[in-house]
Amino acid sequence: MNVECLVRDKEAFKKKYKNRNIIMNSATLEDIMLFYAKGETSCAG
């Protein structure tokens, strides 16, 4: 399963889901623009 989402507080997200196998990358401006251009929605986190 592959999921991409934007979170407001990366540290809080990592703390909440620390026992899960999650890879987190910092988003670039291009990543953010493509994310919204595709019509995707951000995850509540």
N, C-alpha and C positions, 0 to 999 in steps of 0.2 A: 504494500500500500504506500502511495506517495501523496503527501499533503504539503501544500505550501500555504503559509499564512503570515500575516504581519501582526506583531504584538506591540503594545505600547510600552510595556515594561519587561525587557528581556530577562532581567535577573529574577523578577517575581515569577515569570513563566518557568524558568529553569528550576526554581525552588519548588514550585507546585508539582512539576512533572519530573522530579529528579530520578525516580526509579524506572523511567521509561527510556527506551533506546531512541533518543531524539538527537538529530544533528541540527545544530543551529548556526546559521550564518548571518552576518550583518548584511542588511539590504543596502544596495547602492541606489542612487536616484533613478537610474535606468530600471532597476528591478521594480521599484515602486511604481513607476510610470507604466511599465508593461503589465504589472499586476492589475492595476485599475483599468487599463485600456482593454484588457481581456474581459472585463466585467465581473471579475471575481470579488468576493467580499472578504473582509478581514475576520479572523477568528477572535472570539471573545476570550481574553486571557488576561 
